[in-house]
Amino acid sequence: MKTESIWTIVGVVIAVAIAWFLVEVVLSVMWFFAKVAAVIFVAVIVYFALHALLNRKR
């Protein structure tokens, strides 16, 4: 096996490892923002529900 072939294989393995890491990070960040958006959405609904209930009693 030539040295050039070995470096090609090493380069492919490193590229796959870096891509795997980057995809993992990007998906984690996307999942975090999706959870934050869901929390904000539910908080707004709860806020308006409580606001309506408290104003109705006055």
N, CA, C and O atoms as a Tripos MOL2 file, in Angstrom:
@<TRIPOS>MOLECULE
protein
  232   231    58     0     0
PROTEIN
NO_CHARGES

@<TRIPOS>ATOM
      1 N           0.8460   -1.1770    0.0000 N.3       1 MET1
      2 CA          0.0000    0.0000    0.0000 C.3       1 MET1
      3 C           0.8910    1.2400    0.0000 C.2       1 MET1
      4 O           1.8640    1.3160    0.7500 O.2       1 MET1
      5 N           0.5540    2.1950   -0.8360 N.am      2 LYS2
      6 CA          1.3500    3.4090   -0.9360 C.3       2 LYS2
      7 C           1.0400    4.3440    0.2290 C.2       2 LYS2
      8 O          -0.0330    4.2840    0.8300 O.2       2 LYS2
      9 N           1.9970    5.1990    0.5280 N.am      3 THR3
     10 CA          1.8080    6.1920    1.5850 C.3       3 THR3
     11 C           0.6590    7.1320    1.2400 C.2       3 THR3
     12 O          -0.0750    7.5720    2.1240 O.2       3 THR3
     13 N           0.5050    7.4360   -0.0380 N.am      4 GLU4
     14 CA         -0.5750    8.3260   -0.4730 C.3       4 GLU4
     15 C          -1.9420    7.7170   -0.1670 C.2       4 GLU4
     16 O          -2.8600    8.4250    0.2450 O.2       4 GLU4
     17 N          -2.0760    6.4200   -0.3650 N.am      5 SER5
     18 CA         -3.3390    5.7310   -0.0740 C.3       5 SER5
     19 C          -3.6470    5.7520    1.4190 C.2       5 SER5
     20 O          -4.7970    5.9310    1.8210 O.2       5 SER5
     21 N          -2.6200    5.5680    2.2330 N.am      6 ILE6
     22 CA         -2.8150    5.5870    3.6850 C.3       6 ILE6
     23 C          -3.2880    6.9670    4.1310 C.2       6 ILE6
     24 O          -4.2040    7.0830    4.9450 O.2       6 ILE6
     25 N          -2.6540    8.0160    3.5930 N.am      7 TRP7
     26 CA         -3.0610    9.3760    3.9760 C.3       7 TRP7
     27 C          -4.4740    9.6890    3.4900 C.2       7 TRP7
     28 O          -5.2030   10.4380    4.1420 O.2       7 TRP7
     29 N          -4.8580    9.1290    2.3670 N.am      8 THR8
     30 CA         -6.2310    9.3140    1.8800 C.3       8 THR8
     31 C          -7.2220    8.6680    2.8410 C.2       8 THR8
     32 O          -8.2500    9.2620    3.1690 O.2       8 THR8
     33 N          -6.9200    7.4670    3.2860 N.am      9 ILE9
     34 CA         -7.8020    6.7650    4.2250 C.3       9 ILE9
     35 C          -7.8700    7.5180    5.5510 C.2       9 ILE9
     36 O          -8.9480    7.6860    6.1210 O.2       9 ILE9
     37 N          -6.7140    7.9690    6.0410 N.am     10 VAL10
     38 CA         -6.6880    8.7460    7.2870 C.3      10 VAL10
     39 C          -7.5020   10.0260    7.1260 C.2      10 VAL10
     40 O          -8.2450   10.4080    8.0300 O.2      10 VAL10
     41 N          -7.3660   10.6840    5.9880 N.am     11 GLY11
     42 CA         -8.1280   11.9070    5.7290 C.3      11 GLY11
     43 C          -9.6270   11.6630    5.7040 C.2      11 GLY11
     44 O         -10.4000   12.4700    6.2200 O.2      11 GLY11
     45 N         -10.0370   10.5550    5.1060 N.am     12 VAL12
     46 CA        -11.4680   10.2170    5.0600 C.3      12 VAL12
     47 C         -11.9860    9.9430    6.4640 C.2      12 VAL12
     48 O         -13.0720   10.4000    6.8220 O.2      12 VAL12
     49 N         -11.2330    9.2100    7.2570 N.am     13 VAL13
     50 CA        -11.6540    8.9070    8.6310 C.3      13 VAL13
     51 C         -11.7700   10.1870    9.4480 C.2      13 VAL13
     52 O         -12.7340   10.3600   10.1940 O.2      13 VAL13
     53 N         -10.8050   11.0790    9.3150 N.am     14 ILE14
     54 CA        -10.8540   12.3560   10.0360 C.3      14 ILE14
     55 C         -12.0330   13.1920    9.5610 C.2      14 ILE14
     56 O         -12.7190   13.8100   10.3750 O.2      14 ILE14
     57 N         -12.2770   13.2200    8.2570 N.am     15 ALA15
     58 CA        -13.4070   13.9880    7.7180 C.3      15 ALA15
     59 C         -14.7380   13.4550    8.2430 C.2      15 ALA15
     60 O         -15.6260   14.2350    8.5860 O.2      15 ALA15
     61 N         -14.8780   12.1460    8.3050 N.am     16 VAL16
     62 CA        -16.1140   11.5510    8.8270 C.3      16 VAL16
     63 C         -16.2720   11.8710   10.3140 C.2      16 VAL16
     64 O         -17.3760   12.1740   10.7650 O.2      16 VAL16
     65 N         -15.1900   11.8070   11.0730 N.am     17 ALA17
     66 CA        -15.2600   12.1100   12.5050 C.3      17 ALA17
     67 C         -15.6550   13.5670   12.7350 C.2      17 ALA17
     68 O         -16.4840   13.8530   13.6000 O.2      17 ALA17
     69 N         -15.0730   14.4860   11.9740 N.am     18 ILE18
     70 CA        -15.4090   15.9030   12.1050 C.3      18 ILE18
     71 C         -16.8560   16.1420   11.6940 C.2      18 ILE18
     72 O         -17.5770   16.8770   12.3680 O.2      18 ILE18
     73 N         -17.2850   15.5330   10.6030 N.am     19 ALA19
     74 CA        -18.6720   15.6910   10.1530 C.3      19 ALA19
     75 C         -19.6400   15.1480   11.1970 C.2      19 ALA19
     76 O         -20.6680   15.7670   11.4700 O.2      19 ALA19
     77 N         -19.3200   14.0000   11.7810 N.am     20 TRP20
     78 CA        -20.1790   13.4080   12.8110 C.3      20 TRP20
     79 C         -20.3110   14.3660   13.9880 C.2      20 TRP20
     80 O         -21.4130   14.5890   14.4900 O.2      20 TRP20
     81 N         -19.1900   14.9330   14.4290 N.am     21 PHE21
     82 CA        -19.1890   15.8740   15.5540 C.3      21 PHE21
     83 C         -20.0040   17.1190   15.2220 C.2      21 PHE21
     84 O         -20.8040   17.5700   16.0420 O.2      21 PHE21
     85 N         -19.8110   17.6790   14.0310 N.am     22 LEU22
     86 CA        -20.5390   18.8890   13.6450 C.3      22 LEU22
     87 C         -22.0390   18.6440   13.5480 C.2      22 LEU22
     88 O         -22.8340   19.4760   13.9860 O.2      22 LEU22
     89 N         -22.4280   17.5190   12.9820 N.am     23 VAL23
     90 CA        -23.8570   17.1950   12.8920 C.3      23 VAL23
     91 C         -24.4420   17.0320   14.2900 C.2      23 VAL23
     92 O         -25.5550   17.4880   14.5520 O.2      23 VAL23
     93 N         -23.7100   16.3900   15.1810 N.am     24 GLU24
     94 CA        -24.1740   16.2230   16.5630 C.3      24 GLU24
     95 C         -24.3760   17.5750   17.2390 C.2      24 GLU24
     96 O         -25.3780   17.7840   17.9230 O.2      24 GLU24
     97 N         -23.4350   18.4870   17.0530 N.am     25 VAL25
     98 CA        -23.5390   19.8200   17.6560 C.3      25 VAL25
     99 C         -24.7120   20.5880   17.0580 C.2      25 VAL25
    100 O         -25.4950   21.1900   17.7940 O.2      25 VAL25
    101 N         -24.8420   20.5750   15.7460 N.am     26 VAL26
    102 CA        -25.9240   21.3160   15.0850 C.3      26 VAL26
    103 C         -27.2840   20.7780   15.5130 C.2      26 VAL26
    104 O         -28.1940   21.5580   15.7920 O.2      26 VAL26
    105 N         -27.4340   19.4670   15.5690 N.am     27 LEU27
    106 CA        -28.7130   18.8910   15.9890 C.3      27 LEU27
    107 C         -29.0090   19.1980   17.4530 C.2      27 LEU27
    108 O         -30.1650   19.4170   17.8120 O.2      27 LEU27
    109 N         -27.9900   19.2170   18.2990 N.am     28 SER28
    110 CA        -28.1970   19.5690   19.7040 C.3      28 SER28
    111 C         -28.6580   21.0130   19.8390 C.2      28 SER28
    112 O         -29.5620   21.3100   20.6190 O.2      28 SER28
    113 N         -28.0400   21.9060   19.0820 N.am     29 VAL29
    114 CA        -28.4330   23.3180   19.1260 C.3      29 VAL29
    115 C         -29.8520   23.4900   18.5960 C.2      29 VAL29
    116 O         -30.6450   24.2330   19.1730 O.2      29 VAL29
    117 N         -30.1750   22.8030   17.4970 N.am     30 MET30
    118 CA        -31.5310   22.8940   16.9440 C.3      30 MET30
    119 C         -32.5530   22.3560   17.9410 C.2      30 MET30
    120 O         -33.6180   22.9500   18.1070 O.2      30 MET30
    121 N         -32.2500   21.2480   18.6040 N.am     31 TRP31
    122 CA        -33.1640   20.6710   19.5880 C.3      31 TRP31
    123 C         -33.3480   21.6340   20.7560 C.2      31 TRP31
    124 O         -34.4600   21.7860   21.2610 O.2      31 TRP31
    125 N         -32.2610   22.2910   21.1930 N.am     32 PHE32
    126 CA        -32.3510   23.2650   22.2810 C.3      32 PHE32
    127 C         -33.2820   24.4080   21.8970 C.2      32 PHE32
    128 O         -34.1420   24.7910   22.6900 O.2      32 PHE32
    129 N         -33.1260   24.9630   20.6900 N.am     33 PHE33
    130 CA        -33.9780   26.0670   20.2610 C.3      33 PHE33
    131 C         -35.4270   25.6170   20.0730 C.2      33 PHE33
    132 O         -36.3480   26.3990   20.3060 O.2      33 PHE33
    133 N         -35.6380   24.3790   19.6580 N.am     34 ALA34
    134 CA        -37.0050   23.8610   19.5410 C.3      34 ALA34
    135 C         -37.6540   23.7680   20.9190 C.2      34 ALA34
    136 O         -38.8280   24.1020   21.0750 O.2      34 ALA34
    137 N         -36.8980   23.3170   21.9180 N.am     35 LYS35
    138 CA        -37.4400   23.2480   23.2760 C.3      35 LYS35
    139 C         -37.7240   24.6420   23.8170 C.2      35 LYS35
    140 O         -38.7490   24.8580   24.4630 O.2      35 LYS35
    141 N         -36.8300   25.5900   23.5590 N.am     36 VAL36
    142 CA        -37.0500   26.9660   24.0120 C.3      36 VAL36
    143 C         -38.2980   27.5400   23.3610 C.2      36 VAL36
    144 O         -39.0930   28.1960   24.0340 O.2      36 VAL36
    145 N         -38.4840   27.3100   22.0800 N.am     37 ALA37
    146 CA        -39.6730   27.8060   21.3800 C.3      37 ALA37
    147 C         -40.9360   27.1830   21.9630 C.2      37 ALA37
    148 O         -41.9410   27.8750   22.1260 O.2      37 ALA37
    149 N         -40.9050   25.8970   22.2790 N.am     38 ALA38
    150 CA        -42.0700   25.2350   22.8690 C.3      38 ALA38
    151 C         -42.3780   25.8030   24.2450 C.2      38 ALA38
    152 O         -43.5430   26.0090   24.5860 O.2      38 ALA38
    153 N         -41.3510   26.0570   25.0340 N.am     39 VAL39
    154 CA        -41.5550   26.6330   26.3680 C.3      39 VAL39
    155 C         -42.1470   28.0310   26.2610 C.2      39 VAL39
    156 O         -43.0630   28.3730   27.0080 O.2      39 VAL39
    157 N         -41.6380   28.8350   25.3480 N.am     40 ILE40
    158 CA        -42.1780   30.1860   25.1650 C.3      40 ILE40
    159 C         -43.6340   30.1200   24.7210 C.2      40 ILE40
    160 O         -44.4650   30.8810   25.2180 O.2      40 ILE40
    161 N         -43.9520   29.2310   23.8040 N.am     41 PHE41
    162 CA        -45.3220   29.0820   23.3120 C.3      41 PHE41
    163 C         -46.2740   28.7060   24.4490 C.2      41 PHE41
    164 O         -47.3390   29.3060   24.5960 O.2      41 PHE41
    165 N         -45.8860   27.7140   25.2470 N.am     42 VAL42
    166 CA        -46.7340   27.2820   26.3610 C.3      42 VAL42
    167 C         -46.8350   28.3820   27.4100 C.2      42 VAL42
    168 O         -47.9070   28.5870   27.9790 O.2      42 VAL42
    169 N         -45.7490   29.0900   27.6780 N.am     43 ALA43
    170 CA        -45.7780   30.1700   28.6630 C.3      43 ALA43
    171 C         -46.7290   31.2790   28.2370 C.2      43 ALA43
    172 O         -47.4430   31.8300   29.0740 O.2      43 ALA43
    173 N         -46.7530   31.6140   26.9610 N.am     44 VAL44
    174 CA        -47.6710   32.6490   26.4700 C.3      44 VAL44
    175 C         -49.1180   32.1920   26.6290 C.2      44 VAL44
    176 O         -49.9720   32.9770   27.0410 O.2      44 VAL44
    177 N         -49.3990   30.9400   26.3090 N.am     45 ILE45
    178 CA        -50.7630   30.4180   26.4660 C.3      45 ILE45
    179 C         -51.1770   30.4490   27.9370 C.2      45 ILE45
    180 O         -52.2860   30.8760   28.2570 O.2      45 ILE45
    181 N         -50.3020   30.0010   28.8280 N.am     46 VAL46
    182 CA        -50.6110   30.0030   30.2610 C.3      46 VAL46
    183 C         -50.7990   31.4280   30.7630 C.2      46 VAL46
    184 O         -51.7020   31.6870   31.5590 O.2      46 VAL46
    185 N         -49.9610   32.3530   30.3110 N.am     47 TYR47
    186 CA        -50.0860   33.7460   30.7310 C.3      47 TYR47
    187 C         -51.4530   34.3050   30.3520 C.2      47 TYR47
    188 O         -52.1310   34.9030   31.1880 O.2      47 TYR47
    189 N         -51.8630   34.1160   29.1030 N.am     48 PHE48
    190 CA        -53.1570   34.6510   28.6760 C.3      48 PHE48
    191 C         -54.3160   33.9400   29.3740 C.2      48 PHE48
    192 O         -55.3310   34.5690   29.6700 O.2      48 PHE48
    193 N         -54.1820   32.6510   29.6380 N.am     49 ALA49
    194 CA        -55.2340   31.9260   30.3580 C.3      49 ALA49
    195 C         -55.3710   32.4570   31.7780 C.2      49 ALA49
    196 O         -56.4840   32.7050   32.2440 O.2      49 ALA49
    197 N         -54.2540   32.6340   32.4660 N.am     50 LEU50
    198 CA        -54.3050   33.1860   33.8220 C.3      50 LEU50
    199 C         -54.8160   34.6180   33.8170 C.2      50 LEU50
    200 O         -55.5950   35.0080   34.6870 O.2      50 LEU50
    201 N         -54.3850   35.3840   32.8550 N.am     51 HIS51
    202 CA        -54.8320   36.7740   32.7410 C.3      51 HIS51
    203 C         -56.3430   36.8250   32.5450 C.2      51 HIS51
    204 O         -57.0170   37.6510   33.1600 O.2      51 HIS51
    205 N         -56.8720   35.9650   31.7090 N.am     52 ALA52
    206 CA        -58.3190   35.9300   31.4680 C.3      52 ALA52
    207 C         -59.0710   35.4810   32.7180 C.2      52 ALA52
    208 O         -60.1180   36.0410   33.0430 O.2      52 ALA52
    209 N         -58.5510   34.4800   33.4190 N.am     53 LEU53
    210 CA        -59.2150   33.9990   34.6320 C.3      53 LEU53
    211 C         -59.2120   35.0530   35.7350 C.2      53 LEU53
    212 O         -60.2180   35.2360   36.4210 O.2      53 LEU53
    213 N         -58.1050   35.7360   35.9060 N.am     54 LEU54
    214 CA        -58.0160   36.7360   36.9740 C.3      54 LEU54
    215 C         -58.8360   37.9740   36.6520 C.2      54 LEU54
    216 O         -59.4020   38.5790   37.5620 O.2      54 LEU54
    217 N         -58.9170   38.3670   35.3990 N.am     55 ASN55
    218 CA        -59.7150   39.5430   35.0340 C.3      55 ASN55
    219 C         -61.2040   39.2400   35.0830 C.2      55 ASN55
    220 O         -62.0070   40.1500   35.2860 O.2      55 ASN55
    221 N         -61.5850   38.0000   34.9050 N.am     56 ARG56
    222 CA        -62.9960   37.6410   34.9340 C.3      56 ARG56
    223 C         -63.5460   37.7390   36.3590 C.2      56 ARG56
    224 O         -64.7220   38.0470   36.5480 O.2      56 ARG56
    225 N         -62.7080   37.4810   37.3540 N.am     57 LYS57
    226 CA        -63.1520   37.5110   38.7500 C.3      57 LYS57
    227 C         -63.3180   38.9280   39.2770 C.2      57 LYS57
    228 O         -63.9930   39.1210   40.2880 O.2      57 LYS57
    229 N         -62.7370   39.9080   38.6410 N.am     58 ARG58
    230 CA        -62.8280   41.2950   39.1230 C.3      58 ARG58
    231 C         -64.1460   41.9050   38.8310 C.2      58 ARG58
    232 O         -64.3790   43.0650   39.1720 O.2      58 ARG58
@<TRIPOS>BOND
     1     1     2 1
     2     2     3 1
     3     3     4 2
     4     3     5 am
     5     5     6 1
     6     6     7 1
     7     7     8 2
     8     7     9 am
     9     9    10 1
    10    10    11 1
    11    11    12 2
    12    11    13 am
    13    13    14 1
    14    14    15 1
    15    15    16 2
    16    15    17 am
    17    17    18 1
    18    18    19 1
    19    19    20 2
    20    19    21 am
    21    21    22 1
    22    22    23 1
    23    23    24 2
    24    23    25 am
    25    25    26 1
    26    26    27 1
    27    27    28 2
    28    27    29 am
    29    29    30 1
    30    30    31 1
    31    31    32 2
    32    31    33 am
    33    33    34 1
    34    34    35 1
    35    35    36 2
    36    35    37 am
    37    37    38 1
    38    38    39 1
    39    39    40 2
    40    39    41 am
    41    41    42 1
    42    42    43 1
    43    43    44 2
    44    43    45 am
    45    45    46 1
    46    46    47 1
    47    47    48 2
    48    47    49 am
    49    49    50 1
    50    50    51 1
    51    51    52 2
    52    51    53 am
    53    53    54 1
    54    54    55 1
    55    55    56 2
    56    55    57 am
    57    57    58 1
    58    58    59 1
    59    59    60 2
    60    59    61 am
    61    61    62 1
    62    62    63 1
    63    63    64 2
    64    63    65 am
    65    65    66 1
    66    66    67 1
    67    67    68 2
    68    67    69 am
    69    69    70 1
    70    70    71 1
    71    71    72 2
    72    71    73 am
    73    73    74 1
    74    74    75 1
    75    75    76 2
    76    75    77 am
    77    77    78 1
    78    78    79 1
    79    79    80 2
    80    79    81 am
    81    81    82 1
    82    82    83 1
    83    83    84 2
    84    83    85 am
    85    85    86 1
    86    86    87 1
    87    87    88 2
    88    87    89 am
    89    89    90 1
    90    90    91 1
    91    91    92 2
    92    91    93 am
    93    93    94 1
    94    94    95 1
    95    95    96 2
    96    95    97 am
    97    97    98 1
    98    98    99 1
    99    99   100 2
   100    99   101 am
   101   101   102 1
   102   102   103 1
   103   103   104 2
   104   103   105 am
   105   105   106 1
   106   106   107 1
   107   107   108 2
   108   107   109 am
   109   109   110 1
   110   110   111 1
   111   111   112 2
   112   111   113 am
   113   113   114 1
   114   114   115 1
   115   115   116 2
   116   115   117 am
   117   117   118 1
   118   118   119 1
   119   119   120 2
   120   119   121 am
   121   121   122 1
   122   122   123 1
   123   123   124 2
   124   123   125 am
   125   125   126 1
   126   126   127 1
   127   127   128 2
   128   127   129 am
   129   129   130 1
   130   130   131 1
   131   131   132 2
   132   131   133 am
   133   133   134 1
   134   134   135 1
   135   135   136 2
   136   135   137 am
   137   137   138 1
   138   138   139 1
   139   139   140 2
   140   139   141 am
   141   141   142 1
   142   142   143 1
   143   143   144 2
   144   143   145 am
   145   145   146 1
   146   146   147 1
   147   147   148 2
   148   147   149 am
   149   149   150 1
   150   150   151 1
   151   151   152 2
   152   151   153 am
   153   153   154 1
   154   154   155 1
   155   155   156 2
   156   155   157 am
   157   157   158 1
   158   158   159 1
   159   159   160 2
   160   159   161 am
   161   161   162 1
   162   162   163 1
   163   163   164 2
   164   163   165 am
   165   165   166 1
   166   166   167 1
   167   167   168 2
   168   167   169 am
   169   169   170 1
   170   170   171 1
   171   171   172 2
   172   171   173 am
   173   173   174 1
   174   174   175 1
   175   175   176 2
   176   175   177 am
   177   177   178 1
   178   178   179 1
   179   179   180 2
   180   179   181 am
   181   181   182 1
   182   182   183 1
   183   183   184 2
   184   183   185 am
   185   185   186 1
   186   186   187 1
   187   187   188 2
   188   187   189 am
   189   189   190 1
   190   190   191 1
   191   191   192 2
   192   191   193 am
   193   193   194 1
   194   194   195 1
   195   195   196 2
   196   195   197 am
   197   197   198 1
   198   198   199 1
   199   199   200 2
   200   199   201 am
   201   201   202 1
   202   202   203 1
   203   203   204 2
   204   203   205 am
   205   205   206 1
   206   206   207 1
   207   207   208 2
   208   207   209 am
   209   209   210 1
   210   210   211 1
   211   211   212 2
   212   211   213 am
   213   213   214 1
   214   214   215 1
   215   215   216 2
   216   215   217 am
   217   217   218 1
   218   218   219 1
   219   219   220 2
   220   219   221 am
   221   221   222 1
   222   222   223 1
   223   223   224 2
   224   223   225 am
   225   225   226 1
   226   226   227 1
   227   227   228 2
   228   227   229 am
   229   229   230 1
   230   230   231 1
   231   231   232 2
@<TRIPOS>SUBSTRUCTURE
     1 MET1         2 RESIDUE 1 A MET
     2 LYS2         6 RESIDUE 1 A LYS
     3 THR3        10 RESIDUE 1 A THR
     4 GLU4        14 RESIDUE 1 A GLU
     5 SER5        18 RESIDUE 1 A SER
     6 ILE6        22 RESIDUE 1 A ILE
     7 TRP7        26 RESIDUE 1 A TRP
     8 THR8        30 RESIDUE 1 A THR
     9 ILE9        34 RESIDUE 1 A ILE
    10 VAL10       38 RESIDUE 1 A VAL
    11 GLY11       42 RESIDUE 1 A GLY
    12 VAL12       46 RESIDUE 1 A VAL
    13 VAL13       50 RESIDUE 1 A VAL
    14 ILE14       54 RESIDUE 1 A ILE
    15 ALA15       58 RESIDUE 1 A ALA
    16 VAL16       62 RESIDUE 1 A VAL
    17 ALA17       66 RESIDUE 1 A ALA
    18 ILE18       70 RESIDUE 1 A ILE
    19 ALA19       74 RESIDUE 1 A ALA
    20 TRP20       78 RESIDUE 1 A TRP
    21 PHE21       82 RESIDUE 1 A PHE
    22 LEU22       86 RESIDUE 1 A LEU
    23 VAL23       90 RESIDUE 1 A VAL
    24 GLU24       94 RESIDUE 1 A GLU
    25 VAL25       98 RESIDUE 1 A VAL
    26 VAL26      102 RESIDUE 1 A VAL
    27 LEU27      106 RESIDUE 1 A LEU
    28 SER28      110 RESIDUE 1 A SER
    29 VAL29      114 RESIDUE 1 A VAL
    30 MET30      118 RESIDUE 1 A MET
    31 TRP31      122 RESIDUE 1 A TRP
    32 PHE32      126 RESIDUE 1 A PHE
    33 PHE33      130 RESIDUE 1 A PHE
    34 ALA34      134 RESIDUE 1 A ALA
    35 LYS35      138 RESIDUE 1 A LYS
    36 VAL36      142 RESIDUE 1 A VAL
    37 ALA37      146 RESIDUE 1 A ALA
    38 ALA38      150 RESIDUE 1 A ALA
    39 VAL39      154 RESIDUE 1 A VAL
    40 ILE40      158 RESIDUE 1 A ILE
    41 PHE41      162 RESIDUE 1 A PHE
    42 VAL42      166 RESIDUE 1 A VAL
    43 ALA43      170 RESIDUE 1 A ALA
    44 VAL44      174 RESIDUE 1 A VAL
    45 ILE45      178 RESIDUE 1 A ILE
    46 VAL46      182 RESIDUE 1 A VAL
    47 TYR47      186 RESIDUE 1 A TYR
    48 PHE48      190 RESIDUE 1 A PHE
    49 ALA49      194 RESIDUE 1 A ALA
    50 LEU50      198 RESIDUE 1 A LEU
    51 HIS51      202 RESIDUE 1 A HIS
    52 ALA52      206 RESIDUE 1 A ALA
    53 LEU53      210 RESIDUE 1 A LEU
    54 LEU54      214 RESIDUE 1 A LEU
    55 ASN55      218 RESIDUE 1 A ASN
    56 ARG56      222 RESIDUE 1 A ARG
    57 LYS57      226 RESIDUE 1 A LYS
    58 ARG58      230 RESIDUE 1 A ARG
